[in-house]
Structure formats: structure tokens, C-alpha cells
Amino acid sequence: MKIFMIGLLVCIVSAVQVNAQGSSSNYRIDESFIGPGGALESSSTNYSVDPGQQSLGNAGGVGESTSTNYGTQSGSTTTSDPRLVCTVNSGSLNLGALSTSVTVTGTASFSVLNYTAYGYNVTILGNPPNNGAHSLNALASNASSATGTEQFGINLKDNSTPDIGAEAVQVPSGSFSFGAAATNYNIADSFRYVSGETIAQAPKSSGQTDYTISYIVNTSIDTPGGSYLGNQTLLCTGTY
């Protein structure tokens, strides 16, 4: 019995461009220009932004202001257009021969970068691999890999049982990139597959994050023989 995952991942970017000013219940920036030459000054009891002029100790007019959900970096003028980039690095995956005694595994990878959006969600879409009328049993709830039981599942973690996968990698570092595996797909050695669920996300504007999807397939003595084919699509959506 063999399984082939053809056209495994296709990335679709969904982003709505908006021209909203930065604001919350506690502060507001009326004209979002922070950098040398700016004439902005916003302040409140708990928050302030000085005009973007050069000052002693800050000859370039650069700086960084961050909180749990909001961050600004001032310096050279950059475009205000939101940008969301999703790249699939693994177009197809062949898992080879299936077994009732050994868990069959494989990995695929993708990368996401967003700029001036307030984060993103990555949703996976598609049916589990099928052989005609029979589809492999997709794990609707989190479960460990169990040989001899029909299972199809994924996660985005570095696993030990089976030994597969990797943690998300922040590019250039965790100081600039904030993507992470989503709930239910962020537990090592625990697998799941529900089409339409979010598998990765970032809570705010983020540099690039490289993700690894770990796939497991187990079969039982009742799993029909033959070739199994499946397709998954990644939908990347900016959150504004």
C-alpha cells in the first residue's frame, strides 16, 4: 500500500488593505509618521511619542517602542502599504509504503512574513488522503501516534514520538518575528487534522517565520490497500 500527497501545499494570501491610524482605548496617533523630519507629538498619562527630530544621543532619529500587542520602529521612512507574504517550500510529498506496525512520517515547510498588518492567521484546507471511496481517518481531536490504528494527523512541533519535525524558526530573530504554531497544533507528540482550522498565527506585525508541518500516517488491518492521494491548501490571512 502506498500513499502519495501530490500538490501538497498551495499558499493563498488573503489581505485587505486599510488606511487606519494607530489607536486604542488609551492613545491615538493622528498622522502615523515617526522619524526624522516628522512633526508628530502625541501624549497621554501613560504614553507619548516625541516628534521625529534628531536629538542628543539619537542623531538618526531612530528608536523602538513596544508593548504586548503593539510595536513601532522609527527611522528611515518606509512604505505604509501592508504586506503579507506566504511561501510554500515543499510542493509535494511522497510518504512511501504504509505499514500497520510502523508510523509513516513526512514533513513539509512554509514561511510567512507580514509588515504593517496587525498579525496573521494560517488556515489549512483539504480532505485527508483517500483511495477512491475510503479516506484515511483524520484525527478530529488531539492524539498520540498509535500504530495499528488508522490515523492521519499533523502538528507544527519538534516531536520525539515519532522523531520528526522542528520548532518554528524566527528570521532574523525572536526580537523581530513572532509567528507560532496555533492551539491544537502546538503540542509535541500530539497530532490532529481538521480542515479549516488555524495552524499558525502571529499576534502582531512580524518578520519572517519558517514553519515545519509534521505528518503522520498509521493504518490498521482494515485499511484498504491501494494508492492514497491528498491535497492541502494554506490560506494566509492578515488581521488588521
LOMARDREN-124725 format. One record per atom (N, C-alpha, C): residue number from 1; x, y, z. Coordinates in steps of 0.05 Angstrom, whole numbers. Layout:
<rs>
R pos   east  north     up
R NUM      X      Y      Z
...
</rs>
This chain:
<rs>
R pos   east  north     up
R   1     17    -23      0
R   1      0      0      0
R   1     18     25      0
R   2     12     45    -17
R   2     28     69    -18
R   2     10     93    -15
R   3     23    115     -6
R   3      8    140     -5
R   3     24    161    -19
R   4     11    177    -36
R   4     24    199    -49
R   4      8    225    -43
R   5     22    245    -34
R   5     10    271    -29
R   5     19    289    -52
R   6      2    293    -72
R   6     10    309    -95
R   6     -1    337    -93
R   7     15    357   -100
R   7      6    384    -96
R   7     -1    389    -67
R   8     17    381    -50
R   8     12    380    -21
R   8      2    407    -10
R   9     18    428    -16
R   9     11    454     -4
R   9     11    476    -26
R  10    -11    490    -26
R  10    -13    514    -43
R  10    -20    537    -25
R  11     -5    559    -27
R  11     -9    581     -9
R  11    -26    603    -23
R  12    -47    611    -10
R  12    -64    632    -19
R  12    -63    655      1
R  13    -58    679     -8
R  13    -56    702     10
R  13    -81    718      8
R  14    -94    723     30
R  14   -117    740     32
R  14   -112    763     50
R  15   -111    787     38
R  15   -104    811     54
R  15   -121    835     45
R  16   -132    849     64
R  16   -148    872     58
R  16   -132    897     66
R  17   -126    914     47
R  17   -111    938     54
R  17   -129    959     66
R  18   -120    971     88
R  18   -135    992    101
R  18   -116   1015    107
R  19   -127   1038    110
R  19   -112   1062    117
R  19   -121   1074    143
R  20   -119   1058    164
R  20   -128   1066    190
R  20   -105   1077    206
R  21   -110   1096    223
R  21    -89   1107    241
R  21    -87   1089    265
R  22    -63   1088    277
R  22    -59   1072    301
R  22    -74   1083    325
R  23    -89   1066    338
R  23   -104   1076    361
R  23   -112   1053    380
R  24   -119   1060    404
R  24   -130   1041    423
R  24   -147   1058    442
R  25   -157   1045    464
R  25   -173   1059    483
R  25   -157   1079    499
R  26   -130   1077    498
R  26   -114   1095    514
R  26    -97   1115    499
R  27    -94   1111    472
R  27    -78   1130    458
R  27    -86   1131    428
R  28    -77   1151    414
R  28    -83   1154    386
R  28    -60   1168    371
R  29    -53   1159    348
R  29    -34   1173    331
R  29    -50   1183    307
R  30    -52   1209    304
R  30    -68   1221    283
R  30    -55   1219    256
R  31    -29   1223    254
R  31    -14   1221    229
R  31      9   1202    235
R  32      8   1178    224
R  32     27   1157    232
R  32     54   1161    218
R  33     68   1182    224
R  33     95   1186    214
R  33    113   1190    238
R  34    132   1172    242
R  34    151   1173    264
R  34    179   1171    252
R  35    194   1191    253
R  35    221   1190    242
R  35    232   1218    239
R  36    258   1220    230
R  36    269   1246    226
R  36    253   1264    207
R  37    248   1288    215
R  37    232   1306    198
R  37    203   1306    205
R  38    194   1288    222
R  38    166   1287    229
R  38    158   1310    248
R  39    133   1316    249
R  39    123   1338    266
R  39    102   1328    285
R  40    104   1302    291
R  40     83   1289    307
R  40     90   1291    337
R  41     71   1297    353
R  41     74   1295    382
R  41     48   1286    394
R  42     47   1261    404
R  42     23   1250    416
R  42     29   1242    444
R  43     12   1248    463
R  43     18   1241    490
R  43     -7   1238    507
R  44     -4   1222    528
R  44    -26   1218    548
R  44    -12   1213    574
R  45    -28   1205    594
R  45    -16   1199    620
R  45      4   1176    619
R  46     -2   1156    602
R  46     15   1132    602
R  46     31   1128    576
R  47     28   1146    557
R  47     40   1140    531
R  47     48   1167    518
R  48     72   1167    504
R  48     79   1191    490
R  48     97   1184    466
R  49     94   1200    445
R  49    111   1197    422
R  49    122   1225    416
R  50    149   1229    417
R  50    160   1255    411
R  50    163   1259    381
R  51    164   1284    372
R  51    168   1290    344
R  51    193   1276    334
R  52    192   1267    309
R  52    215   1252    298
R  52    238   1269    289
R  53    248   1286    307
R  53    271   1302    301
R  53    296   1290    313
R  54    319   1297    302
R  54    343   1288    314
R  54    347   1301    341
R  55    358   1286    359
R  55    363   1297    386
R  55    389   1286    397
R  56    399   1297    418
R  56    424   1288    430
R  56    421   1258    437
R  57    441   1242    429
R  57    440   1213    434
R  57    423   1198    414
R  58    411   1212    395
R  58    393   1199    376
R  58    396   1214    349
R  59    421   1214    339
R  59    427   1230    315
R  59    411   1221    291
R  60    403   1196    290
R  60    389   1186    267
R  60    359   1187    270
R  61    349   1195    294
R  61    320   1196    298
R  61    308   1169    298
R  62    323   1148    308
R  62    313   1121    307
R  62    306   1112    335
R  63    289   1092    337
R  63    281   1082    364
R  63    260   1060    361
R  64    253   1049    383
R  64    233   1027    384
R  64    215   1030    408
R  65    189   1027    404
R  65    170   1028    426
R  65    152   1003    423
R  66    150    987    444
R  66    135    962    443
R  66    119    958    468
R  67     97    942    464
R  67     82    932    486
R  67     73    904    479
R  68     55    892    494
R  68     47    864    488
R  68     35    861    461
R  69     19    881    453
R  69      3    878    428
R  69     10    899    406
R  70     29    917    413
R  70     34    939    394
R  70     64    945    394
R  71     75    952    370
R  71    103    959    368
R  71    107    979    346
R  72    125    998    350
R  72    134   1017    330
R  72    164   1017    328
R  73    174   1021    304
R  73    202   1025    300
R  73    205   1049    283
R  74    220   1069    292
R  74    223   1094    278
R  74    251   1096    266
R  75    253   1109    244
R  75    278   1113    230
R  75    273   1123    202
R  76    285   1110    182
R  76    280   1118    155
R  76    251   1114    147
R  77    242   1131    130
R  77    214   1129    120
R  77    211   1104    104
R  78    190   1088    110
R  78    184   1064     94
R  78    156   1066     84
R  79    149   1047     66
R  79    122   1047     55
R  79    102   1041     77
R  80     78   1052     75
R  80     57   1047     94
R  80     38   1025     84
R  81     45   1013     60
R  81     27    992     49
R  81     31    966     64
R  82      9    954     73
R  82     11    928     86
R  82     23    907     67
R  83     38    888     78
R  83     50    867     61
R  83     47    841     76
R  84     37    821     62
R  84     35    794     73
R  84     45    775     52
R  85     66    759     59
R  85     79    741     41
R  85     78    713     53
R  86     68    694     38
R  86     67    666     46
R  86     80    649     25
R  87    101    634     32
R  87    117    618     13
R  87    116    589     21
R  88    108    572      2
R  88    109    543      7
R  88    136    532     -3
R  89    151    519     14
R  89    177    509      7
R  89    176    479     -1
R  90    153    466      3
R  90    150    438     -3
R  90    125    434    -20
R  91    128    431    -46
R  91    105    429    -64
R  91     91    402    -64
R  92    106    381    -57
R  92     94    354    -57
R  92    109    336    -38
R  93     96    315    -30
R  93    107    297    -10
R  93     99    268    -16
R  94    118    250    -17
R  94    113    222    -21
R  94    120    207      4
R  95    100    196     18
R  95    104    183     43
R  95    112    153     40
R  96    111    143     16
R  96    121    116     11
R  96    101     95     20
R  97    112     71     27
R  97     95     48     34
R  97     84     51     62
R  98     59     45     66
R  98     46     46     92
R  98     50     19    107
R  99     46     20    133
R  99     50     -4    149
R  99     32     -3    173
R 100     23    -27    182
R 100      7    -29    206
R 100     24    -30    231
R 101     50    -33    228
R 101     68    -35    251
R 101     87    -12    255
R 102     89      5    234
R 102    108     28    236
R 102     93     54    227
R 103     97     75    242
R 103     85    101    235
R 103    100    113    211
R 104     86    119    190
R 104     98    132    167
R 104     97    162    171
R 105    119    175    166
R 105    121    204    171
R 105    132    220    147
R 106    127    246    148
R 106    138    264    128
R 106    136    292    137
R 107    151    310    125
R 107    150    338    132
R 107    147    356    108
R 108    135    379    112
R 108    133    400     92
R 108    138    426    106
R 109    146    447     91
R 109    152    472    104
R 109    141    496     89
R 110    135    517    104
R 110    126    542     92
R 110    136    565    109
R 111    136    589     97
R 111    145    613    111
R 111    125    635    108
R 112    122    652    129
R 112    103    674    128
R 112    117    699    139
R 113    113    722    125
R 113    123    748    134
R 113    101    768    131
R 114     97    785    150
R 114     77    807    147
R 114     88    833    157
R 115     80    855    145
R 115     90    881    151
R 115     67    901    152
R 116     66    916    173
R 116     45    936    179
R 116     17    924    179
R 117     14    898    180
R 117    -11    886    187
R 117     -9    881    217
R 118    -31    875    230
R 118    -31    871    259
R 118    -31    841    265
R 119    -17    826    249
R 119    -15    797    252
R 119    -27    782    229
R 120    -28    755    232
R 120    -39    738    210
R 120    -48    711    222
R 121    -64    698    207
R 121    -72    670    212
R 121    -67    653    188
R 122    -58    629    192
R 122    -53    609    171
R 122    -73    586    175
R 123    -91    582    156
R 123   -111    561    158
R 123   -104    539    138
R 124   -108    514    146
R 124   -103    492    127
R 124   -130    481    118
R 125   -132    476     92
R 125   -156    467     79
R 125   -151    442     62
R 126   -170    423     62
R 126   -167    400     45
R 126   -175    374     59
R 127   -182    355     44
R 127   -190    329     55
R 127   -166    312     60
R 128   -168    292     79
R 128   -146    274     83
R 128   -142    256     59
R 129   -119    243     56
R 129   -114    226     33
R 129   -136    204     30
R 130   -143    199      5
R 130   -164    179      0
R 130   -156    160    -22
R 131   -168    137    -21
R 131   -165    116    -42
R 131   -193    110    -52
R 132   -202    125    -72
R 132   -229    121    -81
R 132   -249    130    -60
R 133   -266    112    -50
R 133   -286    119    -31
R 133   -276    120     -2
R 134   -252    109      2
R 134   -241    108     30
R 134   -221    130     35
R 135   -227    146     56
R 135   -208    167     65
R 135   -195    158     91
R 136   -169    164     94
R 136   -156    158    119
R 136   -169    174    142
R 137   -169    162    165
R 137   -183    174    188
R 137   -167    198    198
R 138   -178    222    192
R 138   -166    246    202
R 138   -172    250    232
R 139   -152    257    247
R 139   -155    259    276
R 139   -171    285    283
R 140   -195    282    291
R 140   -212    306    297
R 140   -206    317    324
R 141   -192    302    341
R 141   -182    312    367
R 141   -153    304    370
R 142   -139    317    387
R 142   -111    312    390
R 142   -106    284    401
R 143    -86    271    389
R 143    -79    243    398
R 143    -50    237    392
R 144    -39    219    407
R 144    -12    209    402
R 144    -13    189    379
R 145     10    186    366
R 145     12    166    345
R 145      9    138    356
R 146     -8    122    343
R 146    -14     94    353
R 146    -13     75    329
R 147      8     59    327
R 147     10     40    305
R 147    -13     20    307
R 148    -22     10    284
R 148    -43     -9    283
R 148    -71      4    283
R 149    -72     30    287
R 149    -97     45    287
R 149    -96     65    264
R 150   -117     66    247
R 150   -116     84    225
R 150   -117    113    234
R 151    -96    129    227
R 151    -94    157    235
R 151    -81    173    213
R 152    -91    198    210
R 152    -77    218    194
R 152    -77    244    210
R 153    -53    255    215
R 153    -52    279    231
R 153    -27    295    226
R 154    -27    320    236
R 154     -5    338    233
R 154      0    353    259
R 155     23    365    262
R 155     28    387    281
R 155     51    403    271
R 156     58    424    285
R 156     80    442    277
R 156    101    444    299
R 157    108    421    309
R 157    127    419    332
R 157    150    401    326
R 158    170    402    344
R 158    192    384    344
R 158    184    360    361
R 159    179    337    348
R 159    168    314    362
R 159    190    293    368
R 160    185    277    388
R 160    203    255    395
R 160    190    228    389
R 161    163    226    389
R 161    149    201    384
R 161    127    206    364
R 162    132    201    338
R 162    157    194    326
R 162    176    218    324
R 163    202    212    319
R 163    222    233    318
R 163    220    247    291
R 164    206    270    291
R 164    200    284    266
R 164    194    313    273
R 165    200    331    254
R 165    191    358    256
R 165    212    377    267
R 166    204    402    271
R 166    221    423    281
R 166    204    446    292
R 167    216    461    311
R 167    202    485    321
R 167    203    507    300
R 168    184    526    302
R 168    184    549    285
R 168    210    564    288
R 169    221    574    266
R 169    246    589    266
R 169    240    618    260
R 170    249    637    277
R 170    244    665    274
R 170    267    678    258
R 171    260    692    237
R 171    280    705    220
R 171    276    735    220
R 172    295    751    227
R 172    322    744    235
R 172    325    734    264
R 173    306    741    281
R 173    307    733    309
R 173    280    736    322
R 174    278    726    347
R 174    253    729    362
R 174    247    758    370
R 175    266    776    365
R 175    261    804    372
R 175    245    818    350
R 176    244    805    326
R 176    230    818    303
R 176    208    800    292
R 177    208    775    298
R 177    189    756    286
R 177    174    742    308
R 178    147    738    305
R 178    131    729    327
R 178    111    707    320
R 179    115    694    297
R 179     97    673    289
R 179    100    648    306
R 180     78    633    309
R 180     79    609    326
R 180     57    590    317
R 181     61    565    324
R 181     40    545    319
R 181     16    551    335
R 182     -8    547    323
R 182    -33    553    336
R 182    -42    531    356
R 183    -62    538    372
R 183    -73    519    391
R 183    -81    493    377
R 184    -76    471    389
R 184    -81    443    380
R 184    -59    433    361
R 185    -43    451    350
R 185    -21    442    333
R 185      6    450    344
R 186      6    458    370
R 186     30    467    383
R 186     38    450    406
R 187     31    424    406
R 187     37    405    427
R 187     54    383    415
R 188     78    379    425
R 188     96    358    415
R 188     83    331    420
R 189     86    313    400
R 189     77    285    401
R 189     46    283    402
R 190     33    305    395
R 190      3    305    394
R 190     -5    315    367
R 191    -22    299    353
R 191    -28    304    325
R 191    -58    307    321
R 192    -65    321    299
R 192    -92    328    294
R 192    -94    337    265
R 193   -118    334    252
R 193   -122    346    226
R 193   -152    352    223
R 194   -159    378    222
R 194   -186    387    218
R 194   -184    409    196
R 195   -195    403    173
R 195   -195    423    151
R 195   -210    448    160
R 196   -197    471    155
R 196   -209    497    162
R 196   -199    508    188
R 197   -182    493    202
R 197   -171    503    227
R 197   -146    520    223
R 198   -141    539    241
R 198   -117    554    241
R 198    -94    538    252
R 199    -72    536    238
R 199    -49    520    247
R 199    -25    538    255
R 200    -25    563    247
R 200     -3    581    254
R 200    -14    610    255
R 201     -1    627    270
R 201    -10    654    272
R 201     11    672    284
R 202      8    698    280
R 202     25    718    293
R 202      6    739    305
R 203     12    749    329
R 203     -6    767    343
R 203     -2    796    334
R 204     19    802    319
R 204     25    829    311
R 204     43    828    287
R 205     49    852    276
R 205     67    854    253
R 205     93    839    259
R 206    102    822    240
R 206    123    803    245
R 206    142    801    222
R 207    167    796    228
R 207    186    788    207
R 207    179    759    199
R 208    197    747    185
R 208    192    720    174
R 208    193    698    195
R 209    175    680    193
R 209    175    656    210
R 209    174    631    191
R 210    193    613    195
R 210    194    588    180
R 210    181    566    196
R 211    161    553    184
R 211    146    531    198
R 211    151    504    185
R 212    151    483    201
R 212    153    456    191
R 212    127    441    199
R 213    113    430    180
R 213     90    413    185
R 213     98    384    186
R 214     92    371    208
R 214     98    342    211
R 214     73    326    205
R 215     76    307    188
R 215     53    289    180
R 215     58    261    191
R 216     37    249    202
R 216     39    221    210
R 216     15    206    196
R 217     21    181    189
R 217      0    163    179
R 217      4    136    191
R 218    -17    126    204
R 218    -18     98    214
R 218    -42     84    201
R 219    -39     58    196
R 219    -60     43    184
R 219    -67     18    201
R 220    -90      8    197
R 220    -99    -17    211
R 220   -102    -39    191
R 221   -108    -63    201
R 221   -111    -86    183
R 221   -136    -82    166
R 222   -154    -64    173
R 222   -178    -59    158
R 222   -175    -37    137
R 223   -152    -23    137
R 223   -148     -2    117
R 223   -145    -14     89
R 224   -162     -6     70
R 224   -160    -18     43
R 224   -133    -12     30
R 225   -122    -31     15
R 225    -97    -27      1
R 225   -101     -9    -23
R 226    -79      1    -34
R 226    -80     18    -58
R 226    -65     43    -54
R 227    -67     61    -73
R 227    -53     87    -72
R 227    -72    109    -61
R 228    -62    124    -42
R 228    -78    145    -29
R 228    -67    172    -38
R 229    -85    189    -46
R 229    -77    216    -56
R 229    -91    237    -39
R 230    -77    260    -34
R 230    -90    281    -19
R 230    -77    308    -26
R 231    -92    329    -21
R 231    -82    356    -26
R 231    -90    374     -2
R 232    -72    391      6
R 232    -78    411     26
R 232    -71    439     15
R 233    -86    459     24
R 233    -81    487     16
R 233    -78    503     41
R 234    -58    521     41
R 234    -54    540     63
R 234    -66    567     55
R 235    -83    578     72
R 235    -95    604     69
R 235    -84    623     89
R 236    -68    642     80
R 236    -56    662     98
R 236    -73    688     97
R 237    -82    696    120
R 237   -100    720    122
R 237    -88    740    142
R 238    -85    765    133
R 238    -75    785    151
R 238    -98    794    170
R 239    -91    801    194
R 239   -110    811    214
R 239   -104    840    219
R 240   -124    858    213
R 240   -120    887    215
R 240   -137    899    237
</rs>
